[in-house]
Structure formats: structure tokens, C-alpha cells
Amino acid sequence: MSKPAAVMLAVIVTFLVTSACWLLAGLLFVMVVSNNFTSDLSAEDFNSEFTAPPFQVRLDYPDDVAAGDEFDLVVHVRNLGETAQVVDSIDLDASLLEGLEVVASDPFFTEREDFGSYESFYFTYSLEGAEAAMFTITLRARQRGVFTGDIDVCDQEVNFITLAMGMRVK
């Protein structure tokens, strides 16, 4: 094989490998943004240095919505402990609230507090050992775009479990 042909072959192989890597990264990003996975996390997923409440938390919400539409963000919380635990608040990142607004919740939050980088919605809801509850937060999509951010489920000692949410508004 001549030297120019070898160089051309190397360029083509490099191009194909680089393109495949970018394609894979793009597909992974789309999976995360479109929520094609189950958001499920518990205190057992952390090492012993991190103090987290004994909650298992899962989020359910649509992949995408149209601007102006209302939809439900359902936060499933299970107490993995043997004693009663309190879900004190559910916190939403301000980056989520740039394009989404909270319309209502069930159970209804007793207080709402804006901390700048996030808003806390207080429920002070007691869960017995092994008990589960659903917190339905009704949101309205205010504007088009992709909105991502963390959602924290907090106990009364300000320990929390954090999950990420990504929502596309058409």
C-alpha cells in the first residue's frame, strides 16, 4: 500500500471512530434528557460517610410536554427504615422553575420557601417503617426549552436524597 493510501485510510478510520464516540455521547444525553430511564435512588446507594434518610425515591413525569400544558410530577417515597421518618420537604432547583411553575400538590404543601437556587415545598408528612407515599406536584410548562435540575427529598434533620429531572417543553 502506498504512503498516501495509508494516510487516507488512517484519516478515515480516525474520523469513523471519533464520529461513533460523539454519536454514543449524544444518544446518552438524549436518554437522560428524555427520561428513558427510571429515576430510582435510595440511601443504600451511598457510602457510609454520607448521611441520607432511609428513603427510596422514584420520580415519574412525562418525557415532554407542550408550552402551557399542566402535568404531574409524582414523587414516590418509601421509608426503608423500621421506625417512623418524616418527609419534611421536597426541593426543586431554580433551573427547573425557570420554565415550569408549581400549580398545586397532593398532599398540599403547608409552606413554600424560595432560597434563590432552589424552592422548598414543606409537607411534614410522617411515614411509618416500610410505608410508602406519593407526592403529586402539578406543574405548568411556561415556556419552550429543556429544563433540568435536582429534586431533593428531605427529612427533618436536613438530610436528603437527590434525583435529577430533565423536561423538554415543545
Sequence and secondary structure as in RCSB ss.txt:
>XXXX:A:sequence
MSKPAAVMLAVIVTFLVTSACWLLAGLLFVMVVSNNFTSDLSAEDFNSEFTAPPFQVRLDYPDDVAAGDEFDLVV
HVRNLGETAQVVDSIDLDASLLEGLEVVASDPFFTEREDFGSYESFYFTYSLEGAEAAMFTITLRARQRGVFTGD
IDVCDQEVNFITLAMGMRVK
>XXXX:A:secstr
  HHHHHHHHHHHHHHHHHHHHHHHHHHHHHHHTT S EEEEGGGS TTS   SEEEEEE  SEE TT EEEEEE
EEEE SSS EEEEEEEEEHHHHTTEEEEEEES  SEEEE SSEEEEEEEEEE TT EEEEEEEEEE SSEEEEEE
EEEE TTS EEEEEEEEEE 
